[in-house]
Every structure is written in structure tokens, then in C-alpha cells.
Amino acid sequence: MYERIVKGKVEYIFKDEEEFRNTLPLEPLELDWRTAPEGSYTLTDDKQVLKILKKDNVGIRNKDNLGVRTLLGMRKIKQPYRLDGEPVKNIYSFAGEVDHRGAVKNRKDPTSREILFARYVADGEDAIKAYLKAYRTNNYKYAKEHAKLLLKQERIIRMISKENSESLEKIGIDSDYLFEKTKRVIENIDGKDSDKLRAIELLMKIRDMFPKEEKREALTVFQGFSSEQLKKLNNTEIKPIAHAERALLNGDEGKVD
């Protein structure tokens, strides 16, 4: 059995009617996918079972030429088109060649769901839980995989950084404040050399003295802090700020591995 999340809901392809009956014994089954209504389960030409996700003039200009969308891709209903084969990467295309991960990576502007996801993460929500909430799904495995993918996208990182910056500024922690605290770490005669080194590395990243990917990590130093934790930073000692940076420098991505 193959499964995939479509618009926050798990959809299936059953290898045959027996597997379908064992899983959904009370669900009606259409025998001809060309006449099956939208939302129904139907047999494919190679005897698999799946749902007709959409039945309309999907991607077809001729109003009299109906098509269906399934996990096997889009098909025109008229002969000689067949509904069979393997699951496709892109169910919204007749070609099916562009996969979902590729679409996420190539997208320039964030979707409304991605904006919600970024806000939840910036507010301290675990990345997987943030995905489950933003995309309204209960599939933990899928959420873990795709939350990790989203956190690698530049547009998501920018949104999280922006949300964190706004939260910090509301409680008086702006760039000048952080630079001053970092400077004090470096100039503290009694401070640990390791803390000073991390503070220097942070400033070097901000000054573009490290590759861009390293600078990007510095921008997300506060990712994963709740609003309450951010408020405490205003009256906290210098070391916890250095400690947060240390966890990031050691490759602590935390919530999705």
C-alpha cells in the first residue's frame, strides 16, 4: 500500500482489491474509473485501487474533455488513455515529472501554510508539531520529513529570522544590544577563551567573514525559543547568549532529526 499526503489528508493506492477490502471493508468500490465520481475509490486499468481526487476539466481547455486527478497522475477520461502504473511525483500534471520536493525547493514566495509554519517555529514550537498544526495533518512521519525540508529553504529561514527579530525588539533586544553584549564577552578579562572565541566567530559571520551558509545559521540563532524565554534574555547573564550560539555551531538542529 502506497500513501501520500494531499492537502493535509492521507490518500492511498492499494495494490489490489483484496488489500483495499482488508483496509476499508465498508467503502464502496467503483469498477470503471472513467465513470467513477469524484471522491470515490475505483479500480485502475491494472487492478490497483485508488481515489478519484478530482474530476473536472482539470488542466484541459476543452469543456467536453473531462479528466481525473489521482495519485497516479492526471488522465483524460476518453479512450485510449489508461489509468495505471506507478505513483507520480507531481499529481497536478499530465506529465508528472516535477516532484513535490522540487516544487518546495524551487518556490520563491512562501505559501500561506509556510508562513504559518514559520510563525509557529519562531514562537518556539517544535518543528514537527509546527508542521502538523500548519498543514492540518496527523501523519507524524510525513511531517518530520517535510518540516526538515522546509527548514532548509531560504525563504523559511528569512521568515523565522524576521519573526524572531520582531519579538526581540519588542522587549528591547535589538542589534545594538546584542552587539554590545557580544563585545563584553570578548573584552571580559576573566571570561573563558571558548566563550570569547564563539563571540568572535559570531561577529565574523555577521561581518561576512564566513561563507553565506554560515552567516545564515547565525541569523537563526534564536530559532526555537519561546516568547517567555526571549523575555528572560533581557535580564539574563551574558553566558546563556553564548551558549545558544554554541549549540548552533555544534550542529544542533534539534527538532527534526
Residue frames as qw, qx, qy, qz and C-alpha x, y, z in Angstrom:
[[0.000, 0.887, 0.461, 0.000, 0.00, 0.00, 0.00],
 [0.400, 0.233, 0.016, 0.886, 1.26, 3.42, -1.02],
 [0.176, -0.842, -0.478, 0.177, 0.27, 6.53, 0.90],
 [0.363, 0.223, 0.067, 0.902, 0.76, 10.24, 0.41],
 [0.035, -0.613, -0.457, 0.644, -0.49, 13.44, 1.99],
 [0.158, 0.414, 0.486, 0.753, -2.65, 15.56, -0.32],
 [0.242, -0.582, -0.100, -0.770, -3.93, 18.84, 1.13],
 [0.287, -0.430, 0.576, -0.633, -3.35, 17.60, 4.66],
 [0.863, -0.052, 0.268, -0.426, -5.13, 14.26, 4.20],
 [0.340, -0.328, 0.858, 0.202, -3.66, 10.79, 3.73],
 [0.776, 0.400, -0.112, -0.475, -4.55, 9.23, 0.37],
 [0.628, -0.284, 0.723, 0.058, -3.80, 5.67, -0.69],
 [0.631, 0.386, -0.533, -0.411, -3.04, 3.37, -3.58],
 [0.771, -0.223, 0.560, -0.205, -3.88, -0.24, -2.77],
 [0.093, -0.383, 0.820, 0.415, -2.04, -2.88, -4.75],
 [0.233, -0.175, -0.859, -0.421, -5.26, -4.81, -5.39],
 [0.541, -0.467, -0.278, -0.642, -8.88, -5.13, -4.34],
 [0.766, -0.323, -0.531, 0.163, -8.04, -7.58, -1.54],
 [0.432, -0.046, -0.352, 0.829, -5.74, -5.09, 0.19],
 [0.205, -0.314, -0.109, -0.921, -8.39, -2.39, -0.24],
 [0.687, -0.426, -0.437, -0.393, -11.09, -4.57, 1.32],
 [0.705, -0.244, -0.515, 0.423, -8.85, -5.51, 4.24],
 [0.278, -0.007, -0.231, 0.932, -8.20, -1.84, 4.97],
 [0.331, 0.108, 0.096, -0.932, -11.57, -0.26, 4.12],
 [0.129, 0.176, 0.974, 0.067, -14.10, -3.12, 4.20],
 [0.218, 0.662, 0.632, -0.339, -17.19, -0.87, 4.15],
 [0.062, 0.587, -0.216, -0.777, -16.03, 1.55, 1.45],
 [0.762, 0.548, 0.293, -0.183, -17.84, 1.28, -1.92],
 [0.412, -0.361, 0.598, 0.585, -15.68, 0.46, -4.94],
 [0.591, 0.662, -0.029, -0.461, -16.28, 1.66, -8.49],
 [0.836, 0.035, 0.488, 0.247, -15.27, -0.75, -11.24],
 [0.563, 0.563, 0.293, 0.529, -14.66, 1.80, -14.00],
 [0.385, -0.424, -0.149, 0.806, -12.51, 4.83, -13.24],
 [0.096, 0.204, 0.419, 0.879, -13.91, 6.73, -16.23],
 [0.380, -0.575, -0.489, -0.535, -17.40, 6.80, -14.74],
 [0.544, -0.407, -0.573, 0.459, -16.38, 6.89, -11.06],
 [0.101, -0.939, -0.194, -0.267, -17.50, 10.09, -9.29],
 [0.227, 0.636, -0.426, 0.602, -15.09, 12.45, -7.61],
 [0.409, -0.513, 0.507, -0.560, -14.11, 11.27, -4.13],
 [0.955, -0.061, 0.105, -0.270, -14.85, 7.60, -4.81],
 [0.413, -0.457, 0.761, 0.204, -12.48, 4.63, -4.81],
 [0.796, 0.494, -0.058, -0.345, -12.10, 2.85, -8.10],
 [0.850, -0.065, 0.416, 0.316, -10.22, 0.09, -9.86],
 [0.080, 0.720, -0.421, -0.545, -7.48, 1.18, -12.23],
 [0.767, 0.461, -0.324, -0.306, -6.70, -0.49, -15.54],
 [0.487, 0.358, -0.774, 0.188, -4.02, -2.60, -13.85],
 [0.697, -0.425, -0.568, -0.106, -6.34, -3.56, -10.95],
 [0.284, 0.001, -0.507, 0.814, -4.96, -1.23, -8.33],
 [0.208, -0.783, -0.581, -0.076, -7.41, 0.71, -6.14],
 [0.303, -0.067, -0.171, 0.935, -7.24, 4.44, -5.53],
 [0.101, 0.720, 0.517, -0.452, -9.42, 7.51, -5.06],
 [0.333, 0.632, 0.361, 0.599, -10.55, 9.95, -7.72],
 [0.344, -0.378, -0.312, 0.801, -9.21, 13.09, -6.08],
 [0.210, 0.540, 0.019, -0.815, -10.64, 15.45, -8.68],
 [0.407, 0.349, 0.767, 0.351, -12.88, 15.04, -11.67],
 [0.177, 0.849, 0.193, -0.458, -13.34, 18.11, -13.79],
 [0.630, 0.748, -0.010, 0.209, -11.86, 19.97, -16.71],
 [0.611, -0.703, 0.204, 0.301, -8.58, 19.70, -14.83],
 [0.334, -0.520, 0.518, 0.591, -5.90, 21.28, -17.00],
 [0.355, 0.277, 0.774, 0.445, -8.00, 20.68, -20.11],
 [0.113, 0.210, -0.068, -0.969, -9.33, 23.61, -22.12],
 [0.397, -0.152, -0.677, -0.601, -11.99, 21.64, -23.95],
 [0.490, -0.229, 0.408, -0.735, -15.02, 21.69, -21.66],
 [0.908, 0.059, -0.112, -0.398, -16.27, 18.43, -23.13],
 [0.720, 0.326, -0.573, 0.216, -12.99, 16.67, -22.38],
 [0.660, -0.700, 0.115, -0.246, -13.10, 15.65, -18.73],
 [0.538, 0.417, -0.656, 0.326, -10.10, 14.47, -16.78],
 [0.781, -0.594, -0.189, -0.049, -9.31, 12.98, -13.37],
 [0.118, 0.710, -0.575, 0.390, -6.57, 13.62, -10.83],
 [0.934, -0.330, -0.126, -0.053, -5.26, 10.65, -8.83],
 [0.544, -0.695, 0.426, 0.197, -2.05, 9.57, -7.14],
 [0.734, 0.117, 0.521, 0.419, -1.10, 8.04, -10.49],
 [0.179, -0.153, 0.304, 0.923, -1.30, 11.49, -12.04],
 [0.461, 0.469, 0.174, -0.733, -3.84, 13.18, -14.28],
 [0.283, 0.097, 0.871, 0.390, -5.63, 11.34, -17.08],
 [0.444, 0.119, -0.242, -0.855, -8.14, 12.26, -19.74],
 [0.655, 0.058, 0.619, -0.429, -11.24, 10.12, -19.48],
 [0.771, 0.504, -0.086, -0.379, -11.68, 9.44, -23.17],
 [0.910, 0.011, 0.328, 0.252, -10.05, 6.47, -24.89],
 [0.867, 0.040, -0.491, 0.075, -7.28, 5.43, -25.43],
 [0.028, -0.638, 0.528, -0.561, -5.95, 6.88, -22.17],
 [0.761, -0.231, -0.602, 0.073, -5.25, 4.37, -19.38],
 [0.390, -0.759, 0.304, -0.422, -5.02, 4.77, -15.63],
 [0.971, -0.146, -0.126, 0.141, -2.25, 2.50, -14.43],
 [0.561, 0.546, -0.337, 0.523, 1.41, 2.38, -13.43],
 [0.557, -0.209, -0.486, 0.640, 3.39, 3.81, -10.52],
 [0.174, -0.882, -0.317, 0.301, 2.68, 6.86, -8.32],
 [0.492, 0.635, 0.072, 0.591, 3.90, 10.06, -9.94],
 [0.418, -0.128, -0.320, 0.841, 5.86, 12.86, -8.38],
 [0.150, 0.151, 0.063, -0.975, 3.52, 15.61, -9.48],
 [0.231, 0.433, 0.868, -0.074, -0.17, 14.70, -9.40],
 [0.228, 0.768, 0.253, -0.542, -1.09, 18.12, -10.83],
 [0.193, 0.613, -0.516, -0.567, 0.47, 17.45, -14.20],
 [0.923, 0.298, -0.009, -0.243, -0.25, 15.08, -17.06],
 [0.572, 0.571, -0.556, 0.196, 3.49, 14.59, -17.38],
 [0.831, -0.547, -0.084, -0.062, 4.01, 14.12, -13.63],
 [0.762, 0.330, -0.285, 0.479, 7.72, 14.85, -13.87],
 [0.068, 0.575, -0.357, 0.733, 8.14, 17.57, -11.21],
 [0.543, -0.323, -0.741, 0.226, 8.11, 16.18, -7.68],
 [0.381, -0.868, -0.298, -0.110, 6.75, 17.86, -4.54],
 [0.650, -0.535, 0.016, 0.539, 10.20, 18.29, -3.01],
 [0.452, 0.173, 0.329, 0.811, 11.38, 20.02, -6.17],
 [0.070, -0.764, -0.411, -0.492, 8.40, 22.34, -6.06],
 [0.540, -0.803, -0.182, 0.173, 9.18, 23.27, -2.45],
 [0.635, -0.323, 0.175, 0.680, 12.82, 23.95, -3.29],
 [0.334, 0.279, 0.427, 0.792, 12.07, 25.99, -6.41],
 [0.119, -0.845, -0.504, -0.137, 9.27, 28.09, -4.93],
 [0.322, 0.373, -0.152, 0.857, 10.22, 31.75, -4.48],
 [0.345, -0.420, 0.135, -0.829, 7.29, 33.14, -2.50],
 [0.063, -0.016, 0.915, -0.399, 6.06, 31.37, 0.66],
 [0.369, -0.422, -0.697, -0.446, 2.60, 29.85, 0.73],
 [0.489, -0.608, 0.055, -0.622, 0.09, 30.66, 3.46],
 [0.937, -0.309, -0.166, -0.001, 0.88, 27.30, 5.12],
 [0.711, 0.205, -0.262, 0.619, 4.60, 28.02, 5.05],
 [0.043, -0.594, 0.170, -0.785, 4.01, 31.39, 6.70],
 [0.758, -0.526, -0.023, -0.384, 2.04, 29.70, 9.47],
 [0.932, -0.057, -0.224, 0.279, 4.77, 27.08, 9.88],
 [0.465, 0.407, -0.260, 0.742, 7.46, 29.76, 10.20],
 [0.329, -0.622, 0.118, -0.700, 5.44, 31.66, 12.80],
 [0.895, -0.403, -0.101, -0.165, 4.91, 28.56, 14.91],
 [0.842, 0.083, -0.231, 0.480, 8.62, 27.69, 14.80],
 [0.221, 0.531, -0.200, 0.793, 9.66, 31.26, 15.61],
 [0.537, -0.593, 0.076, -0.596, 7.34, 31.16, 18.62],
 [0.258, -0.481, 0.782, -0.301, 9.18, 28.15, 19.99],
 [0.906, 0.086, 0.186, -0.370, 7.04, 25.34, 18.64],
 [0.580, -0.226, 0.735, 0.268, 8.77, 22.06, 17.83],
 [0.181, 0.366, -0.539, -0.737, 9.25, 21.98, 14.05],
 [0.104, -0.153, -0.951, -0.249, 7.31, 18.74, 13.60],
 [0.028, 0.586, 0.704, -0.400, 4.41, 19.97, 15.73],
 [0.122, 0.554, -0.064, -0.821, 4.51, 23.27, 13.84],
 [0.174, 0.139, -0.751, -0.622, 4.10, 21.37, 10.56],
 [0.069, -0.355, -0.932, 0.035, 1.27, 19.24, 11.93],
 [0.061, 0.646, 0.472, -0.597, -0.59, 22.38, 13.01],
 [0.120, 0.521, -0.260, -0.804, 0.12, 24.49, 9.93],
 [0.284, 0.181, -0.753, -0.566, -0.74, 21.76, 7.43],
 [0.713, -0.072, 0.243, -0.654, -3.55, 20.17, 9.47],
 [0.764, 0.208, -0.594, -0.145, -2.30, 16.61, 9.20],
 [0.763, -0.531, 0.297, -0.218, -1.82, 13.79, 11.70],
 [0.936, 0.262, -0.124, 0.202, 0.88, 11.98, 9.72],
 [0.509, -0.801, 0.229, 0.217, 3.92, 12.32, 12.01],
 [0.733, -0.084, 0.454, 0.499, 6.36, 10.62, 9.62],
 [0.422, 0.668, 0.376, 0.484, 5.39, 12.87, 6.75],
 [0.177, -0.977, -0.064, -0.100, 5.52, 15.97, 8.99],
 [0.658, -0.590, 0.286, 0.370, 9.02, 15.09, 10.19],
 [0.656, 0.168, 0.461, 0.574, 10.34, 14.70, 6.65],
 [0.265, 0.734, 0.363, 0.509, 8.75, 17.86, 5.27],
 [0.352, -0.932, -0.042, 0.075, 9.45, 20.05, 8.30],
 [0.662, -0.406, 0.340, 0.530, 13.11, 19.23, 7.82],
 [0.494, 0.411, 0.475, 0.601, 12.83, 20.14, 4.14],
 [0.001, -0.922, -0.290, -0.256, 11.15, 23.47, 4.90],
 [0.506, -0.818, 0.065, 0.266, 13.77, 24.46, 7.47],
 [0.636, -0.152, 0.403, 0.640, 16.43, 24.25, 4.75],
 [0.352, 0.681, 0.453, 0.455, 14.66, 26.74, 2.48],
 [0.316, 0.089, -0.116, 0.938, 15.99, 30.31, 2.43],
 [0.286, -0.483, -0.265, -0.784, 12.52, 31.88, 2.37],
 [0.716, -0.543, -0.432, -0.076, 11.54, 29.97, 5.53],
 [0.640, -0.191, -0.295, 0.683, 14.76, 30.92, 7.30],
 [0.106, 0.292, 0.048, 0.949, 14.17, 34.58, 6.45],
 [0.491, -0.566, -0.341, -0.568, 10.64, 34.48, 7.84],
 [0.763, -0.457, -0.403, 0.216, 11.74, 32.80, 11.07],
 [0.509, -0.019, -0.173, 0.843, 14.57, 35.29, 11.49],
 [0.101, -0.431, -0.172, -0.880, 12.19, 38.19, 10.89],
 [0.643, -0.585, -0.392, -0.301, 9.68, 36.87, 13.42],
 [0.742, -0.336, -0.336, 0.474, 12.46, 36.40, 15.99],
 [0.336, 0.174, -0.053, 0.924, 13.88, 39.87, 15.38],
 [0.309, -0.543, -0.245, -0.742, 10.48, 41.48, 15.87],
 [0.745, -0.540, -0.390, -0.034, 9.92, 39.54, 19.10],
 [0.664, -0.167, -0.248, 0.685, 13.32, 40.57, 20.44],
 [0.149, 0.329, 0.057, 0.931, 12.85, 44.21, 19.55],
 [0.477, -0.638, -0.377, -0.473, 9.54, 44.29, 21.42],
 [0.748, -0.618, -0.191, 0.148, 11.40, 43.53, 24.65],
 [0.136, -0.956, 0.240, 0.097, 14.32, 45.86, 23.95],
 [0.670, -0.318, 0.561, 0.369, 16.79, 43.37, 22.50],
 [0.602, 0.781, -0.013, -0.166, 17.86, 44.91, 19.22],
 [0.825, 0.415, -0.168, 0.344, 21.05, 44.60, 17.16],
 [0.105, 0.741, -0.381, 0.543, 22.92, 47.23, 19.20],
 [0.700, -0.529, 0.319, -0.357, 22.04, 45.44, 22.42],
 [0.992, 0.011, 0.105, 0.063, 23.29, 42.08, 21.12],
 [0.630, 0.596, -0.234, 0.440, 26.47, 43.55, 19.65],
 [0.176, -0.745, 0.393, -0.509, 27.24, 45.25, 22.96],
 [0.852, -0.372, 0.296, -0.219, 26.70, 42.02, 24.91],
 [0.940, 0.259, -0.006, 0.221, 28.88, 40.11, 22.48],
 [0.347, 0.737, -0.304, 0.493, 31.57, 42.78, 22.73],
 [0.483, -0.675, 0.387, -0.402, 31.54, 42.45, 26.51],
 [0.983, -0.108, 0.148, 0.005, 32.09, 38.70, 26.22],
 [0.763, 0.483, -0.129, 0.410, 35.18, 39.32, 24.11],
 [0.154, 0.709, -0.312, 0.613, 36.56, 42.06, 26.36],
 [0.749, -0.605, 0.061, -0.263, 35.85, 40.27, 29.65],
 [0.140, 0.662, -0.712, 0.186, 39.29, 39.63, 31.16],
 [0.408, -0.250, 0.805, -0.351, 38.01, 36.88, 33.44],
 [0.823, 0.276, 0.067, -0.492, 35.90, 35.21, 30.75],
 [0.790, -0.071, 0.585, 0.168, 36.57, 31.81, 29.21],
 [0.071, -0.410, 0.596, 0.687, 38.55, 31.72, 25.98],
 [0.178, 0.279, 0.903, 0.275, 35.94, 29.37, 24.48],
 [0.134, 0.786, 0.535, -0.281, 33.18, 31.94, 25.08],
 [0.026, -0.733, 0.205, 0.648, 35.32, 34.69, 23.57],
 [0.178, -0.163, 0.797, 0.554, 36.08, 32.58, 20.52],
 [0.185, 0.524, 0.825, 0.104, 32.41, 31.86, 19.92],
 [0.065, 0.848, 0.277, -0.447, 31.58, 35.55, 20.28],
 [0.093, -0.568, 0.474, 0.666, 34.30, 36.46, 17.78],
 [0.207, 0.113, 0.885, 0.401, 33.03, 33.82, 15.35],
 [0.178, 0.712, 0.659, -0.163, 29.52, 35.24, 15.62],
 [0.050, 0.836, -0.015, -0.546, 30.67, 38.75, 14.80],
 [0.177, -0.359, 0.700, 0.592, 32.80, 37.45, 11.92],
 [0.256, 0.390, 0.860, 0.207, 29.75, 35.76, 10.43],
 [0.135, 0.846, 0.426, -0.292, 27.70, 38.92, 10.68],
 [0.035, -0.787, 0.287, 0.545, 30.52, 40.87, 9.03],
 [0.821, 0.542, -0.058, -0.171, 30.51, 38.44, 6.06],
 [0.004, -0.697, 0.717, 0.019, 33.87, 36.98, 7.00],
 [0.464, -0.045, 0.883, -0.045, 32.41, 33.48, 6.71],
 [0.042, -0.150, -0.787, -0.596, 30.63, 31.83, 3.71],
 [0.433, -0.231, -0.146, -0.859, 26.97, 32.78, 3.30],
 [0.715, -0.279, -0.603, -0.218, 25.66, 29.46, 4.57],
 [0.486, -0.163, -0.602, 0.613, 27.47, 30.02, 7.84],
 [0.087, -0.080, 0.138, -0.983, 26.01, 33.52, 8.12],
 [0.569, -0.280, -0.461, -0.620, 22.55, 32.08, 7.58],
 [0.646, -0.307, -0.669, 0.199, 22.98, 29.89, 10.65],
 [0.256, -0.076, -0.399, 0.877, 23.96, 32.94, 12.70],
 [0.312, -0.211, -0.177, -0.910, 20.72, 34.65, 11.68],
 [0.726, -0.326, -0.453, -0.402, 18.69, 31.81, 13.14],
 [0.265, 0.260, -0.744, 0.556, 20.47, 31.75, 16.50],
 [0.349, -0.058, 0.522, -0.776, 17.19, 32.31, 18.35],
 [0.632, -0.010, -0.551, -0.545, 15.15, 29.75, 16.39],
 [0.624, -0.197, -0.754, 0.056, 13.18, 27.55, 18.75],
 [0.137, -0.058, -0.560, 0.815, 12.96, 30.00, 21.70],
 [0.104, -0.702, -0.703, -0.059, 9.52, 30.66, 23.13],
 [0.009, -0.804, -0.107, -0.584, 8.26, 34.18, 23.77],
 [0.657, -0.752, -0.020, -0.052, 8.76, 33.65, 27.50],
 [0.829, -0.184, 0.103, 0.517, 12.37, 32.56, 27.00],
 [0.427, 0.542, 0.147, 0.709, 13.07, 35.58, 24.81],
 [0.284, -0.875, -0.090, -0.382, 11.75, 37.90, 27.50],
 [0.795, -0.569, 0.030, 0.207, 14.16, 36.39, 30.03],
 [0.738, 0.259, 0.061, 0.621, 17.11, 37.21, 27.80],
 [0.065, 0.852, 0.047, 0.517, 16.68, 40.89, 28.57],
 [0.449, -0.780, 0.303, -0.313, 17.73, 40.36, 32.19],
 [0.990, -0.096, 0.001, 0.107, 19.92, 37.33, 31.73],
 [0.499, -0.640, 0.412, 0.415, 23.66, 36.92, 32.14],
 [0.315, 0.675, -0.480, -0.463, 25.93, 37.05, 29.12],
 [0.216, -0.298, 0.921, 0.125, 26.81, 33.34, 29.07],
 [0.587, 0.355, 0.696, -0.211, 23.41, 31.97, 28.04],
 [0.514, 0.775, -0.067, -0.362, 23.60, 34.01, 24.81],
 [0.109, 0.620, -0.753, -0.193, 27.00, 32.49, 24.07],
 [0.432, -0.059, 0.890, -0.135, 25.63, 29.06, 24.96],
 [0.662, 0.553, 0.372, -0.342, 22.80, 29.37, 22.44],
 [0.441, 0.766, -0.390, -0.260, 25.32, 30.18, 19.75],
 [0.166, -0.461, 0.872, 0.027, 27.49, 27.26, 20.83],
 [0.631, 0.195, 0.718, -0.220, 24.65, 24.78, 20.38],
 [0.637, 0.718, 0.077, -0.271, 24.12, 26.08, 16.85],
 [0.215, 0.758, -0.596, -0.153, 27.81, 25.93, 15.97],
 [0.333, -0.285, 0.897, -0.064, 27.95, 22.32, 17.11],
 [0.267, 0.016, -0.790, -0.551, 25.30, 21.42, 14.54],
 [0.153, 0.281, 0.829, -0.458, 22.33, 21.21, 16.87],
 [0.277, -0.131, -0.485, -0.819, 19.34, 21.19, 14.51],
 [0.266, -0.090, 0.647, -0.709, 17.37, 19.59, 17.27],
 [0.553, 0.163, 0.475, -0.665, 13.80, 19.06, 16.44],
 [0.782, 0.416, -0.090, -0.454, 13.52, 17.22, 13.18],
 [0.356, 0.477, -0.802, -0.053, 16.34, 14.66, 13.24]]
